[in-house]
Amino acid sequence: MATVELTTANFDEVTSQDGTVLVDFWASWCGPCVRFAPVYERSSEKHQDIVFGKVDTEAQQELAAKFDIRSIPTIMAIRDGVIVFAQPGALPESALESLIEQVQALDMDDVRKKLAAHNH
């Protein structure tokens, strides 16, 4: 599956569904973003069961502000509508694959319990 362009119009709809969504916050003028793009694209072709989204921080400044994106690229992982990972910096392919494995292996009931406890 090719990457999906995420905008303020479709972000919540795409990221609130069950399953895993990876989001790459990027900009065309960002060298590390441009170098990371082919790694992200290859991974999207390997993992057909995951949505790979891209947010152009120049065109979608409102989304970048909403998630307090201060450095790009920033990778965010969302599973079953819950943000489970967000970190700036381009990842080498092996680290991206490791992140995907870890996100897929999460016990989401446990994650939700911890979030509920943390928010009280």
N, C-alpha and C positions, 0 to 999 in steps of 0.2 A: 504494500500500500504506500502510495506517495504521501508526503507530508501534507498536513492540512493548515491553511492559513487561518490563524485565529485572530478575531477582531472583537471589539466590544459587543458587536451584534451576536456573535455565535459562541463566545468563550464559555459562558456559564452553561449553555446547552451541551456543548461538547464535553466539558470537564465534570459535569454532575452525573454522568451516566456510570453504570457499573462497569468495572474493568479498569485498565491502566491507561493513563494519558501522560505522555511526556511532553513538556513544553520547553522550547528553546526560545529564549528572549534574545534577540539579535538586532543588528543594524548593518546596512550595506557598507558603511564606512569603517566598520570594525574588523581589523585584520584577523584576530583570533576567531571571530565569528565566521568569517569567510573560509578560513582553514578548517573549522570544525564542521561546516555544512556537509561535506561529502561523507564524513564519519557518521553523522546523524542520519543521512539519507540511506547509507548502506544498512544501518541498523534497522531502519524502518522497513526495508525490504526483507530482512531476516525475521522480523517479528510481526507477522500479519495480524496477530491478535491484539496488538497495542496501537493506540492512536498516537501518532507523532505530530504534534502541532508546533507551529512557529509563530512567534509574535514579533513583528517588525516594530521595534520600540520607537522608531521615528514616526511611523504612520499611526501607531496605537499608543500614544503618550499617556492616555488615560489608564490603560491597562498596566503599563509600566509603573505608573504612580501608585495604582491600587495595590500592587504587590511590592512596592518599595524597591524596585529594581535600580540599583546604584552602579552596577558593574555588569558589563556584558562580555561574552555570552553568560547568561544564567540559565541553568537547567533546573526545571521543576518537575517532580513526579507527583501525580495525583492518582490515587487508587480509590475507586468507589466514592468519588466526590470529596475525598479527604486529601489535603496536601501532606504528603509523607516525606518529601525531600525537596530542598531548594538550596542551590549553592552556585555562586558565580565561578566562572572559569571553564574553559574548554576541556572536555575530558578526552583522554586517549581512548581508542576503541575498546580496549580491554576493561577500562574503568567503567565505560558506559554499559558494556555487557554485564559487568558485575552489579552495577546499580539496578539494571533491569531484573536480574535474578533475585536480588534482595527485595525489591518492591513486590515481585510476583510471589515471593515466599512469605510475605507478611500475613500474620493472623489479624485480619481486620476487626474481628470482635474484640481482640485484646487492645488494638490500637484505639478503638472507640472508647473502651473502658478507661484507658489511660488518659485520653483527651477529656472525658467527662470528669474524672477525678481532678485533673489539672485545672479545669475551668471552674471548679467549685471552691 
